[in-house]
Amino acid sequence: MPKIKNVSRFGALDVPLLGRIVDADEVIEVTDEQASRLLDQADNWRPFHPTDENDPLRGQALDEALKAAGLPITGSADEKRQRLVDARR
């Protein structure tokens, strides 16, 4: 079963599909169908991979790296990372 992470800038989310509240930055295990539906909300969810916890460029550190490069800090974490990668090329 896939794992997804709540990356919403609003913090904890009440998720009727799951019948529960998912805390900010919480990683949850869901069915494939649930993952498909939730991951459509890219500003709130992203796939979770165990290596993500070791990623030094996440959360506040990612925003700080973008600010230091003079780049906007809007968008999902994946969009932010891509923007930073593109700027470093």
C-alpha positions in Angstrom: 0.0 0.0 0.0 1.3 3.5 -0.8 2.3 6.0 1.7 1.5 9.7 1.3 2.5 12.8 3.4 0.4 15.7 4.4 2.3 18.7 3.1 -0.5 21.3 3.3 0.5 24.8 4.4 -2.7 24.7 6.4 -1.5 22.0 8.8 -3.8 19.3 9.9 -6.5 18.3 7.4 -9.9 16.8 8.0 -10.1 14.1 5.3 -13.6 12.7 4.9 -12.3 10.1 2.4 -10.4 8.6 5.3 -12.8 9.4 8.1 -10.1 11.1 10.1 -7.9 14.1 10.7 -4.3 13.9 9.3 -1.8 16.0 11.2 0.7 18.3 9.5 3.7 16.4 8.0 2.0 13.1 9.0 2.7 10.1 6.8 -0.2 7.7 6.3 -0.7 4.4 4.5 -3.7 4.4 2.1 -5.2 2.2 -0.6 -4.1 2.8 -4.2 -7.5 4.4 -4.9 -7.3 6.7 -1.9 -3.8 7.7 -2.9 -4.8 8.5 -6.5 -7.6 10.7 -5.3 -5.6 12.5 -2.6 -2.5 13.0 -4.7 -4.6 15.0 -7.2 -4.5 17.7 -4.5 -0.8 18.4 -5.0 -0.7 21.3 -2.6 -1.9 19.1 0.2 -0.3 15.7 -0.5 2.8 14.1 -2.0 4.0 10.5 -2.3 6.2 9.5 0.6 9.4 7.6 0.2 11.6 6.5 3.1 14.5 8.6 1.7 12.4 11.7 2.1 13.1 11.9 5.8 16.8 12.2 4.9 16.3 15.0 2.4 18.0 18.1 3.7 16.0 20.3 1.3 12.5 20.0 2.7 10.1 22.3 4.6 11.7 25.4 5.9 15.2 24.5 4.6 13.8 24.3 1.1 12.1 27.7 1.4 15.3 29.2 2.7 17.3 27.8 -0.2 14.8 29.2 -2.6 14.9 32.7 -0.9 18.7 32.6 -1.0 18.6 32.0 -4.7 16.1 34.8 -5.2 13.3 32.4 -6.3 9.6 32.3 -5.3 8.6 30.0 -2.5 5.1 29.2 -3.8 3.9 25.8 -5.0 4.3 22.2 -3.9 7.5 20.9 -2.5 8.1 19.0 -5.7 7.7 22.2 -7.7 10.0 24.1 -5.4 12.7 21.4 -5.7 12.4 21.5 -9.5 12.7 25.3 -9.5 15.8 25.1 -7.4 17.3 22.3 -9.6 16.6 24.3 -12.7 18.2 27.5 -11.3 21.4 25.6 -10.4 21.9 24.4 -14.0 
